[in-house]
Amino acid sequence: MTITIYHNPNCGTSRTVLAALRDGGHEPQVIEYLKQPPSRDTMKSLLAAMNMGPRDILRRKGTPFEELGLENPALTDDQLLDALAAHPILMERPVVQTPLGVRVCRPADRLQEILPI
């Protein structure tokens, strides 16, 4: 079974989720998304699996969200995807993909929604 975590090692929640996966006997594929941002197609696929749009995954705190003017409701999904590609720090974390689905695991207990028993 393949589990992937889009991880930021500087984020406490991301570290907690990674530890929970490992404590549960899973060794996920760890993608440090700040170093290896998901491609545009991967991001679209992850968002579709979560039934979310790009605006739903934007992180505001500690990011260039405001200086980029991303609160503007006139911005299209394509423009928001471009911003996410250019500034991966904008992606809320951690995002975990398992055979049972994809979730932004914030709070960390959302991981339980997609972990096989």
C-alpha positions in Angstrom: 0.0 0.0 0.0 1.4 3.4 -1.0 1.0 6.3 1.2 2.4 9.7 0.3 2.8 12.7 2.6 3.5 16.2 1.3 5.6 17.2 4.2 7.2 20.3 5.7 9.7 19.2 8.4 9.5 22.7 10.0 5.7 22.3 10.7 4.7 20.6 14.0 1.5 19.3 12.5 3.3 17.8 9.6 5.8 16.1 11.9 3.0 14.8 14.1 1.2 13.2 11.1 4.4 11.7 9.8 5.1 10.2 13.2 1.6 8.8 13.4 2.0 7.1 10.1 5.2 5.5 11.1 3.9 4.6 14.6 1.0 2.9 12.8 3.5 0.7 10.8 3.4 2.7 7.6 6.5 4.0 5.8 5.1 6.7 3.5 6.7 8.3 0.5 7.8 11.6 2.0 7.8 14.5 -0.4 9.2 17.7 1.0 7.0 19.9 -1.1 9.1 23.1 -0.5 12.0 21.3 -2.2 9.9 19.2 -4.7 6.6 21.1 -5.3 3.9 19.0 -6.8 3.4 19.6 -10.5 0.4 21.5 -11.7 -1.2 18.2 -12.8 -0.5 16.6 -9.5 -1.9 19.5 -7.6 -5.1 19.5 -9.7 -5.4 15.7 -9.1 -4.9 16.1 -5.3 -7.4 18.9 -5.2 -10.0 16.9 -7.2 -9.5 13.9 -4.9 -10.3 16.2 -1.9 -13.2 17.9 -3.7 -11.4 21.3 -3.2 -10.4 24.2 -5.4 -7.0 25.9 -5.3 -8.4 28.7 -3.0 -9.3 26.0 -0.4 -5.7 24.9 0.1 -4.1 28.3 0.3 -2.2 29.0 3.5 -2.2 32.6 4.7 0.0 32.6 7.8 3.7 32.9 7.1 3.3 33.1 3.4 3.2 35.8 0.6 -0.6 35.4 0.4 -1.4 39.0 1.1 1.5 40.6 -0.8 0.5 38.5 -3.9 -3.1 39.7 -3.5 -4.5 36.2 -3.4 -7.6 37.3 -1.4 -8.9 38.8 -4.7 -12.1 36.8 -5.5 -11.6 37.6 -9.2 -8.5 35.4 -9.5 -9.1 32.3 -11.5 -8.2 28.7 -10.4 -5.4 28.8 -13.1 -4.0 32.0 -11.5 -4.1 30.4 -8.0 -2.4 27.2 -9.3 0.3 29.4 -10.8 0.8 31.1 -7.4 1.0 27.7 -5.7 3.5 26.5 -8.3 5.7 29.6 -7.9 5.3 29.7 -4.1 4.8 26.2 -2.7 4.8 27.6 0.9 1.3 28.7 0.1 0.1 25.0 0.2 -1.6 24.1 3.5 0.1 21.1 5.0 0.4 18.2 5.4 -1.4 16.6 2.5 -1.6 12.8 2.8 -2.7 10.5 0.0 -3.6 6.9 0.8 -5.6 4.3 -1.1 -8.6 5.5 0.8 -8.3 9.1 -0.2 -6.5 12.4 0.1 -6.8 14.9 3.0 -5.2 18.0 4.3 -4.4 16.6 7.8 -4.8 19.7 9.8 -5.7 19.0 12.5 -3.6 15.9 12.6 -6.5 13.6 13.6 -7.9 14.0 10.0 -5.4 11.3 9.1 -7.7 8.7 10.6 -10.3 9.4 7.9 -8.0 7.9 5.3 -6.0 5.3 7.1 -6.8 1.7 6.4 -7.6 -0.3 9.6 
